[in-house]
Amino acid sequence: MYCGNCFRDNALAAALRKLGHETLLVPLYLPLRVDEPDQSTGAPIFYGGISVFLDQKFPWFRRLPNWVRRLFASPTLLRWAAGKAASTRPEDSGDLLISMLRGEEGNQASELEELLEWLKTQPKPDVICLSNALLSGLARRLRIGLGAKVAVMLQGEEPFLDSLPDNCRRQAWNLVAERVRELDWFIVPSRYVATRMTERLGLPQERIRVVHNGINLDGYQPASPLQSTLGYFARMCPDKGLDLLVDVFIELKRRGKIPNLRLKVGGGCGPSDEPFVKKLQSRLISAGLLNDVEFHPNLDRAAKIQFYGSLSVFSVPALYGEAFGLYILEALAAAVPVVQPDVAAFPELIQTTGGGLLAKPTVPSMADAIEELLLNPNKARILGETGRKAVLEAFSIEQMAKNFVAALK
């Protein structure tokens, strides 16, 4: 299963290098799985997912020599384990997260020291950037040990923290708030995130920098759909609203105004997502519509770009509090207009790009907006072209890299 944050970090590292900045991308937990050249090649994996778990569960494991512990960080072993496991669920990881947030005082302290010692063998960094606030437990030790400033990219932490068990949630939020106070910059992808995390963490306004996410635009061309096709491309899970979109599709077919309408679903699908997808397929069978729907899990980059090029309208109706949505940029890069619920960062992104419509997060309202574009191809074309122009001008990964560097001054 691919990870949106990994896409962003990997593409950003490549763009920073093209700008002439010496950039080191260090993978944590698991090997990166991305659809572009891996920019972390040559760097060891630290905080290996297996070791982090064993550190948490078994005190004796923490006392093992480093050479033994490194055996559990084998990329081959980690890929195998990741393929057998479900994705991280907040309800199962509260204690582990709290330990990670405690950093040098947590059960994974030896992992932190190993990372620090390796970084000392590399060129001294001017800035260390943590890819999310859940890694803020690393900041204090790295900052002192390397004498560098530390930034954190805030994106998607709020829903995860709020989903923790009751006995862990408040403590985790307090630890994040305590740890981030020591950071020099907070890089946020939208004003929505800036507002929400300021409210939740009391972030100092003078250290917040809004840097919109960007994507690698190579290969994207205006779509040429052969028929009316509604598309979805994100992780196939309830959080991203795939069940809502399936209900919208069923409603559109019931109305009968677009009899040849099809639905194409693409994106990450791991072991924990498969039961959910099967339930949706059963729902489509009951509605007699399964033959009108295609599922395309875990596509590579070339297939993903081809997927977007086959769409007429795009929607990922996530309702949990999306911080940005790289998939919107990808759709607009292919000149495919988007329809999104008027929640979280979507109003900000639609307003900035001009590439779509907003609707209330209900089946009738979403269906109305999607139907409006499918029945009015000229309007859909104008929105798609407007969105593509905005993405080409302001949301490339190259532009993000420039904005990112400017924010760290």
NORBELHU-V700543 format. One record per backbone hydrogen bond with DSSP energy under -1.0 kcal/mol. CO is the residue of the C=O (numbers start at 0). NH is the residue of the N-H. If there is no record, write none. Layout:
co=CO nh=NH
co=CO nh=NH
This chain:
co=2 nh=6
co=3 nh=7
co=4 nh=8
co=5 nh=9
co=6 nh=10
co=7 nh=11
co=8 nh=12
co=9 nh=13
co=10 nh=14
co=11 nh=15
co=12 nh=16
co=13 nh=17
co=14 nh=18
co=15 nh=20
co=16 nh=19
co=26 nh=45
co=27 nh=29
co=28 nh=48
co=37 nh=40
co=39 nh=42
co=45 nh=28
co=47 nh=51
co=48 nh=52
co=49 nh=53
co=50 nh=54
co=51 nh=55
co=52 nh=56
co=53 nh=57
co=57 nh=60
co=60 nh=63
co=64 nh=68
co=65 nh=69
co=68 nh=71
co=69 nh=72
co=70 nh=73
co=73 nh=77
co=74 nh=78
co=75 nh=79
co=76 nh=80
co=77 nh=81
co=78 nh=82
co=79 nh=83
co=80 nh=84
co=88 nh=91
co=89 nh=92
co=92 nh=96
co=93 nh=97
co=94 nh=98
co=95 nh=99
co=96 nh=100
co=97 nh=101
co=99 nh=102
co=101 nh=104
co=102 nh=105
co=105 nh=108
co=107 nh=111
co=108 nh=112
co=109 nh=113
co=110 nh=114
co=111 nh=115
co=112 nh=116
co=113 nh=117
co=114 nh=118
co=115 nh=119
co=117 nh=120
co=118 nh=121
co=125 nh=148
co=127 nh=150
co=129 nh=152
co=131 nh=134
co=132 nh=135
co=134 nh=137
co=137 nh=141
co=138 nh=142
co=139 nh=143
co=140 nh=144
co=141 nh=145
co=142 nh=146
co=148 nh=127
co=149 nh=183
co=149 nh=184
co=150 nh=129
co=151 nh=186
co=156 nh=160
co=157 nh=161
co=158 nh=162
co=160 nh=163
co=164 nh=167
co=164 nh=168
co=167 nh=171
co=168 nh=172
co=169 nh=173
co=170 nh=174
co=171 nh=175
co=172 nh=176
co=173 nh=177
co=174 nh=178
co=175 nh=179
co=178 nh=181
co=179 nh=182
co=184 nh=151
co=185 nh=208
co=186 nh=153
co=187 nh=210
co=189 nh=193
co=190 nh=194
co=191 nh=195
co=192 nh=196
co=193 nh=197
co=194 nh=198
co=195 nh=199
co=196 nh=200
co=197 nh=201
co=203 nh=206
co=204 nh=207
co=206 nh=185
co=208 nh=187
co=214 nh=396
co=216 nh=219
co=227 nh=261
co=228 nh=311
co=228 nh=312
co=229 nh=263
co=230 nh=314
co=231 nh=265
co=234 nh=236
co=236 nh=241
co=237 nh=240
co=240 nh=244
co=241 nh=245
co=242 nh=246
co=243 nh=247
co=244 nh=248
co=245 nh=249
co=246 nh=250
co=247 nh=251
co=248 nh=252
co=249 nh=253
co=250 nh=254
co=251 nh=255
co=257 nh=260
co=261 nh=229
co=262 nh=293
co=263 nh=231
co=264 nh=295
co=265 nh=233
co=266 nh=297
co=267 nh=235
co=269 nh=272
co=269 nh=273
co=272 nh=276
co=273 nh=277
co=274 nh=278
co=275 nh=279
co=276 nh=280
co=277 nh=281
co=278 nh=282
co=279 nh=283
co=280 nh=284
co=281 nh=285
co=282 nh=286
co=283 nh=288
co=284 nh=287
co=288 nh=291
co=289 nh=292
co=291 nh=262
co=293 nh=264
co=295 nh=266
co=299 nh=303
co=300 nh=304
co=301 nh=305
co=302 nh=306
co=303 nh=307
co=304 nh=308
co=306 nh=309
co=307 nh=310
co=308 nh=223
co=312 nh=230
co=313 nh=338
co=315 nh=317
co=321 nh=344
co=324 nh=327
co=325 nh=329
co=326 nh=330
co=327 nh=331
co=328 nh=332
co=330 nh=335
co=331 nh=334
co=333 nh=222
co=336 nh=313
co=337 nh=356
co=339 nh=358
co=340 nh=342
co=342 nh=345
co=344 nh=348
co=345 nh=349
co=346 nh=350
co=347 nh=351
co=348 nh=352
co=349 nh=353
co=354 nh=337
co=356 nh=339
co=358 nh=341
co=359 nh=361
co=361 nh=365
co=362 nh=366
co=363 nh=367
co=364 nh=368
co=365 nh=369
co=366 nh=370
co=367 nh=371
co=368 nh=372
co=369 nh=373
co=370 nh=374
co=375 nh=379
co=376 nh=380
co=377 nh=381
co=378 nh=382
co=379 nh=383
co=380 nh=384
co=381 nh=385
co=382 nh=386
co=383 nh=387
co=384 nh=388
co=385 nh=389
co=386 nh=390
co=387 nh=391
co=388 nh=392
co=389 nh=393
co=390 nh=394
co=394 nh=214
co=395 nh=399
co=396 nh=400
co=397 nh=401
co=398 nh=402
co=399 nh=403
co=400 nh=404
co=401 nh=405
co=402 nh=406
